[in-house]
């Protein structure tokens, strides 16, 4: 066997092995980020309902995509916090004043407890939903 034939054969074998490995990996596994401790899919669903049917959507719009009153929550950029679940819980609980706004282009502050006195369980659910938007 000539060197050229051996080289082509080696390249073809490597290509088949790589293609097979990549294909079987992508077909058999879908990598999803782990949820924070204590967060469940049910919490995310409840938070989705609260967020998109109550005061949250008024500033952040349905799906948290942001608008003139509030920033996008579905991306990975955060203004006031690091984007962790615990930080989201704290921010929804305490809110922030207009003076505390990092980005001054939004005309409103964020009222504590969503401005509608959400329960602790509701806040955790909303935070789970918001976390899921930016951690896909």
C-alpha positions as CSV (number, residue, x, y, z in Angstrom):
1,X,0.0,0.0,0.0
2,X,1.4,3.4,-0.9
3,X,1.7,6.2,1.6
4,X,-1.0,8.1,-0.2
5,X,-3.5,5.3,0.0
6,X,-2.7,4.7,3.7
7,X,-3.2,8.5,4.4
8,X,-6.5,8.6,2.6
9,X,-7.7,5.5,4.3
10,X,-6.7,6.9,7.7
11,X,-8.5,10.2,7.0
12,X,-11.6,8.3,5.9
13,X,-11.7,6.2,9.0
14,X,-11.2,9.3,11.2
15,X,-14.0,11.1,9.4
16,X,-16.4,8.1,9.8
17,X,-15.5,7.7,13.5
18,X,-15.9,11.5,14.2
19,X,-19.2,11.7,12.3
20,X,-20.6,8.7,14.0
21,X,-19.5,9.9,17.4
22,X,-21.0,13.4,16.9
23,X,-24.2,12.1,15.4
24,X,-24.8,9.5,18.2
25,X,-24.0,12.1,20.8
26,X,-26.3,14.8,19.5
27,X,-29.1,12.3,18.9
28,X,-28.9,10.7,22.3
29,X,-28.3,13.7,24.6
30,X,-29.7,17.1,25.0
31,X,-27.7,19.2,27.5
32,X,-30.0,21.4,29.7
33,X,-28.6,23.6,32.4
34,X,-29.3,22.3,35.9
35,X,-32.0,24.1,37.8
36,X,-30.9,25.8,41.1
37,X,-31.5,23.7,44.2
38,X,-35.2,23.8,45.2
39,X,-36.4,25.0,41.8
40,X,-38.8,22.7,39.9
41,X,-40.5,22.6,36.5
42,X,-43.8,23.2,38.4
43,X,-42.4,26.4,39.9
44,X,-41.3,27.6,36.5
45,X,-44.8,27.0,35.1
46,X,-46.4,28.8,38.0
47,X,-44.0,31.7,37.6
48,X,-44.7,31.8,33.9
49,X,-48.4,32.2,34.7
50,X,-47.8,34.9,37.3
51,X,-45.3,36.8,35.3
52,X,-47.3,36.9,32.1
53,X,-50.7,37.5,33.6
54,X,-49.9,40.0,36.4
55,X,-47.8,43.2,36.8
56,X,-44.4,41.8,35.6
57,X,-45.5,41.8,32.0
58,X,-46.5,45.5,32.2
59,X,-42.8,46.5,32.2
60,X,-40.9,43.5,30.9
61,X,-43.6,42.4,28.4
62,X,-44.8,38.9,27.8
63,X,-42.0,36.4,27.8
64,X,-39.7,38.9,29.6
65,X,-38.3,40.3,26.3
66,X,-38.2,43.9,27.7
67,X,-39.6,47.2,26.5
68,X,-39.6,50.9,27.2
69,X,-40.5,50.3,30.9
70,X,-38.2,47.5,31.8
71,X,-35.2,45.5,30.5
72,X,-35.0,42.2,28.7
73,X,-34.9,39.4,31.2
74,X,-34.5,36.7,28.5
75,X,-30.9,37.5,27.7
76,X,-27.8,37.0,29.8
77,X,-27.1,40.7,30.7
78,X,-28.1,41.8,34.2
79,X,-28.1,45.4,35.5
80,X,-28.7,45.1,39.2
81,X,-27.7,41.5,40.0
82,X,-25.6,38.6,38.8
83,X,-28.6,36.7,37.4
84,X,-28.5,33.9,40.0
85,X,-31.8,32.5,41.3
86,X,-31.2,33.8,44.8
87,X,-30.4,37.3,43.5
88,X,-33.6,37.3,41.4
89,X,-35.6,36.2,44.5
90,X,-34.1,39.1,46.5
91,X,-34.6,41.7,43.8
92,X,-38.3,40.7,43.2
93,X,-38.8,40.8,47.0
94,X,-37.2,44.2,47.6
95,X,-37.6,45.9,44.3
96,X,-35.5,49.1,43.7
97,X,-36.1,52.8,43.6
98,X,-35.8,55.1,40.6
99,X,-32.6,56.5,42.3
100,X,-31.1,52.9,42.4
101,X,-31.6,52.3,38.7
102,X,-28.5,51.5,36.9
103,X,-29.9,52.1,33.4
104,X,-31.7,55.5,33.7
105,X,-33.7,55.1,30.4
106,X,-36.5,53.2,32.1
107,X,-39.2,55.5,33.6
108,X,-40.3,53.3,36.5
109,X,-38.7,51.8,39.5
110,X,-39.5,48.2,40.5
111,X,-41.9,47.9,43.4
112,X,-41.3,45.4,46.1
113,X,-43.1,42.1,45.6
114,X,-44.0,43.0,42.1
115,X,-46.2,45.9,43.3
116,X,-49.0,43.4,43.9
117,X,-47.8,41.9,47.2
118,X,-46.8,38.6,45.8
119,X,-46.4,35.8,48.4
120,X,-43.0,34.3,49.2
121,X,-44.0,31.2,47.1
122,X,-45.1,33.4,44.2
123,X,-41.9,35.3,44.3
124,X,-39.9,32.1,44.2
125,X,-42.0,30.9,41.3
126,X,-41.5,34.2,39.4
127,X,-37.8,34.0,40.1
128,X,-37.7,30.5,38.8
129,X,-39.4,31.5,35.6
130,X,-37.1,34.6,35.1
131,X,-34.1,32.4,35.8
132,X,-35.3,29.9,33.2
133,X,-35.6,32.7,30.6
134,X,-31.9,33.6,30.8
135,X,-30.5,30.1,31.5
136,X,-31.7,28.1,28.5
